[in-house]
Amino acid sequence: MGKLKLYDINTPREALVEERDSVYLSRTPEQRFFGVLQLNYISVTMNGGQPLKSPQGKGIIIRKPNI
């Protein structure tokens, strides 16, 4: 799993963007791909086992469940 990093609220947004960009660009394409798969797994788990996107007719529709 990934790491949770807490930032000081006084840190400028530009510094955070630069740090995250450097971490992303230092990864191999394989690591980037498996990172996306990990995020997809986490999103399905947090959504009660249902995917956030599902095919409905033509294309993929992002929908919220009706409560």
N, C-alpha and C positions, 0 to 999 in steps of 0.2 A: 504494500500500500504506500501511498504518498505520505508526505509530511505536512503537518499543519504549521504554518509559520505566522506568528503574531507580529504585527508591525506597530511601531509607535505612531500615534495619530498625527504627530508633528512632522513626520517624514514627508517630504514633497512627493507628489504623485509621479513626477518625472523620474525620480530616483527609483521608485518601485518598478516603473515600466522598464527602465534600463536593466535593472537586476533580473527581472523575469525574462526579458528578451535574451540576455546573455545565457541564462540557464537553458532556455528553449533551444537556442542556436548551438549550444555545446553538446546537445544530444544527437545520437545517430538517428537516421530515418526509422530504423527498427524500434528504437526506444520511443520515438514520437508516436509510431503506430500503436504500440502496445499501451502507451499512455491513453490514447483515445479509447481503446477497448476497455481499459480499466474505468475510465469515466463513464462509459456507457453502462457497464455492469453496476456501478455505484448508483447511477440515476434510476435504473430499473429496480434495484433493491429498495431505494428510498421511495419509489412510487408504488409500493405494494406488489411488486412482481409484474407490473404492467409497463410496457415501453412508453416513453414520452411521445414517440412518433409511431404511427401505424398507417399502413396503406388503406386508402378508402377510395376506390374507383380509380381515377387518373391521378397518379402522383402520391406524394406523402403529405398528409394534413396533420398539423400540430393542433391537438385539441385538449381541452380540459374536461375531466369527467363532470357530468351533471350531478350536482349534490341536491 
